[in-house]
Amino acid sequence: MLRLSAYIKKEFLILLRDKGGMAVLFFMPVALIIIMSLIQDAPFREYQEIKIPILVLDQDKDSLSKDIIKGLTESNIFKIDTLLEEKSLTEQEVLKAVNTGKYQLGICIPKGCTKVLRERVNGKVQETLQAFGLLEKSESVNTAKPTIEFKVFIDPAAKKSFRTSVLSSMEKFVSDIQLKEFIKAFGSSLSAVAPQKEKLDFDTNSGIQFQQIVASSNKNLPDFTTNSVQHNVPAWTLFAMFFIVIPMAGNMIKERDLGSEIRLLVLPGSLYIPLFGRIITYSIICQIQLWVMLGVGIWILPLFGLPKLVIGNKFLLIGLAGFLSAFSATAFGVMVGSIFKTLQQAMVFGSVSIVILSALGGIWIPTYVMPETIQYISSISPLNWGLESFNNIFLRGINKTSGLPWLQTGCFVIACFGIIRVFKRTNP
């Protein structure tokens, strides 16, 4: 135990002497978390908070165009502008505004579309009444079915999901309006062919409601959904924890080049003590990183107008999840420091492999939007296990250690040590 504590003290002294390196280990992740949370804040927010501006040219100025504009406005998704620089619009001006990037979307509602819609609805109602024998076939029925063509100008830089969202909303508004017009015309026609004491009035309410329930065991988060802070703080904290591979491998290679490693190994005692001393030291650094970054999410990010990080009160589970991730990171660092002979090789391999593992692990984008093959591959990334652990604790409210990646971490560490053993045998 005395020898182990001496190794831990030695590793801490090496780290503390490199004050610049220690500063990078903490200040760079803080900067990364703040910048990434600010950049990704808008995409993570609900559309209701963003208010996408849309330029609308109303050439109809009747009930259909008014209902569409009213529906788009009341949806709280869009900010509707019908004037450009306080001037009336033309179709060419709408196209130019979208083409120059001032607006991502421009809608031209054609002239007379309300009249066309009513003609189509009345024609369908009359056909229906004739089919049921409620209207004489000899009576004049307008069977013409003209189409209504809306022109929607879309910024080429707009994402496909954005286009789909806008067009789906518009189709819903038009369908609702068409349904109401149909029911209104149907009621009027029925009243005409079968006079009632009172005019028929159909209820257009579907009676169907969708209740949104957040499936979380955390009773303190009944309506909570994720945001940029909730994703980026644990994600980039894990990224920073794994980047400790670089100084760890670098110190190992320096000791080997200077001959310190041989002098330490010839000392009495188990050969594993230096290894465990190094892993324990860097795991403690990773734990400090974790709690510092969580503190940034709780107290610093709200100063930038971002949501406060919610971590719950399962501090022991959070520490265990951090320990498992730190154990994976330090094992990976030992492997890199053991199999590479020069600092340059270790730095290039370590940094590139961490970037790849973080991309696969869902640090940049959630894994559920990745292709199915990549989702399967991402399950091998220790950063993915760590991120899922924090999501389980913070968002899903899981309060059991069974939600932590014990098995995956164990297999990963064994695999790292197995690679070291094979490498040492083939490269004595």
Helices and strands as residue ranges (DSSP letters): H 2-17, H 19-39, H 41-44, H 47-50, E 52-58, H 63-74, E 78-81, H 91-99, E 105-109, H 113-131, E 151-154, H 160-193, H 228-242, H 245-258, H 260-265, H 272-295, I 296-300, G 301-304, H 315-339, H 343-360, G 367-369, H 372-378, H 382-394, G 401-403, H 406-426
